[in-house]
């Protein structure tokens, strides 16, 4: 069983908010002119990560099921004159890169994940196997338009970032990840929005989050 | 850096490129051949001709199911063992493209059948069904260093005793979606790539690529002796001009390589600035080691390049001869760039590097036991 301590957490629940509104809301959080170029997901992930002050020595794990959906839509719709900016912006893990390039903040170990129903489990396992004393786990998605209509984008915009430590000093929550009985029921899929909701509401959680992994989360 | 990890063994690996499997690809590269054809960048919609190395008998334009399914299935059939995706035999899938070209095809044609492969999750779930894998699948996507992340995380899972064996599986197939993007960035033009060549204009060529590696703690005659990552976060499409990002990634691997007789398999896409920085950084520590890039032969296989070229390196070591830098004819950025094939009798290890957007760097040290 792995045990870690959450020492900091920040969440951004933008819900159905349009990117322009998110941009206006965060215009003072990022350098002038930066918000104009950032995606909604980049803004949300950046705003979540910034209070945690990422450092080069941290391991950074990032989870997003759909990544930059609006940039992807825009890039596809730019054909036949493909947009280089939207192509570059649409590439996973653009959101974190937008946030850290603004800060010129190098990070040695960066693990961007994508996936579906088991994405939080995979991201947590990646985070808990990291070698560095502090691990930052962040994630999120943004609301699509025509991709959403075709079930290929998120229906809501959200982001989170949390810091994990091996010691309980200053912790706000205790997190464990343990092997689960493969035959046990996993219940409803514990996907990225489900994990976000647990974090955002700071709700205690104990349950299977993948066919062979059980998560417990206790807030202190 | 993975200095805390014990060496991880490679029990099996294989690849698929436009030339075929690793044996066929190695033979072609040793002959100095390239697999490029000039293809309209937008496929059936035309556009400028660009050098693409496509697997045989598949459509560049997206189809339903994708035309790359058949060759990818043939590659997957070569993976030894069963129960992949079960709790003790996890799968680590890496890609920079998945089936995203299908989203472009859907938008272009209106055919909803393309949507079944368009998102990473759907694409991987569909492949897992095709290959009879269980649900224990972790998916990484970090542009052209994606495969290195799968190798490192698989190594960590093994080192922690959470798995008996781990499968790393990577695939990237070209489409108008991805080639159109690189063409828009003006690094994919009509010229063939000439990695590490000091010329007026840089260019890359893109290639289909897929590969697998079965990692274990104690079986196989190749060892991942060290793995390293570094992310500059300086600029989306440029590196720190002083080469510090390359140096930071190489530092731990240089330490691990002490006392070994290394040759170098670099990233070498054919772009000029990155090529200069990479050759300078590698030459600083390995001035006498021959350096090659194979992307002038098979093309840049994007997120899969780290695993495709790892499989080719193992094939080269078994054959005792490494292909040179196909596509280059000098002058090169540094004198240690090897343009011709060379014998590997004098070497016991190869340092393999990859780079990606965002100033992402990855390196691994592969040793023959």
Interface residues (C-beta under 8 A of the other chain):
Chain A: X65 X66 X72 X75 X76 X77 X79 X80 X82 X83 X84 X87 X88 X91 X92 X93 X94 X97 X100 X101 X103 X104 X105 X106 X107 X108 X109 X110 X111 X112 X113 X114 X115 X116 X117 X118 X119 X122 X125 X126 X129 X130 X131 X146 X147 X150 X151 X152 X179 X182 X210 X211 X212
Chain B: X1 X2 X4 X42 X45 X46 X47 X87 X96 X100 X103 X104 X106 X107 X108 X112 X115 X118 X119 X120 X121 X122 X124 X125 X134 X135 X136 X137 X138 X139 X140 X141 X142 X143 X149 X153 X156 X157 X160 X162 X176 X177 X180 X181 X182 X183 X184 X185 X186 X229 X230 X231 X232 X233 X234 X235 X236 X237 X245 X248 X357 X358 X359 X360
